[in-house]
């Protein structure tokens, strides 16, 4: 259990204030990056029905395209994590955003499944670095007791991006066509690079006393992947991501088309339901970080605080299993999916934070990359399977919702069995 309050310690009040203020500005930049990351990512889901009609895609074709994105994401994630550890956050993050911004714009020039697949592959390769870089930045800038909250805040950008996209994309498409939507969202990503290069810096020596006040001293020796894979927390978090990340991909890539088909709504009218779902997800992300941080501040032991929070959100995720029983009520369906989406984000904030709880700073980027790779591989397999299932079953979604709702409790049980306690690994 963490005791003492670094902010109240006598290590220079001016230094404490400066560290407190600037680390939240850095968190804002991470939020910005994650927002534009998800804007680029969800455009495809929003435009699924529109582009499918224009280019005569089947659900299986669409499943292949989304699987290619996830293949690129899975392929690059462990490399991206290592790249961030080697090149440093400032340069590594910049290169990643440059790749995904250009790839997003490239979608506007695609005209068939293969060309979209190439653009999605580039998008996956670039976007893979976002979470390893962001989690490592949080580990560099925040004391342990604040990391879950900082992670929840920047992770809420996933929902803000997914919320903004349904607001602007249908209007762009109505006025300029679907090709223009990719041009606009890709340009937002490229704009982030300017702010990052202008403002990001490493913590000053005077700030490190505050930031490292509740973590042990660490050596500078690099930790090989093979060594990381011998540690139980690596497998616990990797399996957790493998089982639950595909659920989030399902919400991002398939729910817009489900709502349009099931409830016979057009692209413009898809916006309000999607906004409601991602607004709920946004609340869940911040709530997940806030809850475990609040429990720690109340004196709860680390493992108890994290796992209790994860259990609460795993139970909330069960709501989506009841979607087939809504009787065709659109907004009841949206409510249930929104609760489950918020639960995923609250869960995810604590999984990410668990990595920084269990590993030293120098290994965080690599471990997040390995775990994210597991999530992307799961998503790749599930996306292709969903496409084939919907073709075979004539778009029967009920089993998909049941599986989506139950995955979190299954994952938590496995995490608990592999990792009874969250504690810092030694190397």
Secondary structure, 3 states (H helix, E strand, C coil): CCCCCHHHCCCCHHHHHHHHHHHHHHHHHHHHHHHHHHHHHHHHHHCHHHHHHHHCCCHHHHHHHHHHHHHHHHHHHHHHHHHHHHHCHHHHHHHHHHHHHHHHHHHHHCCCHHHHHHHHHHHHHHHCHHHHHHHHHHHHHCCHHHHHHHHHHHHCHHHHHHHHHHHHHHHHHHHHCHHHHHHHHHHHHHHHHHHHHHHCCCCCHHHHHHHCCCCCCCCCCCCCHHHHCCCHHHHHHHHHHHHHHHHHHHHHHHHHHHHHHHCCCCHHHHHHHHHHHHHHHHHHHHHHHHHHHHHHHCCCCHHHHHHHHHHHHHHHHHHHHHHHHCCCCHHHHHHHHHHHHHHHHHHHHHHHHHHHHHCCHHHHHHHHHHHHHHHHHHHHHHHHHHHHHHHHCCCCCHHHHHHHHHHHHHHHHHHHHHCCCCCCCCC
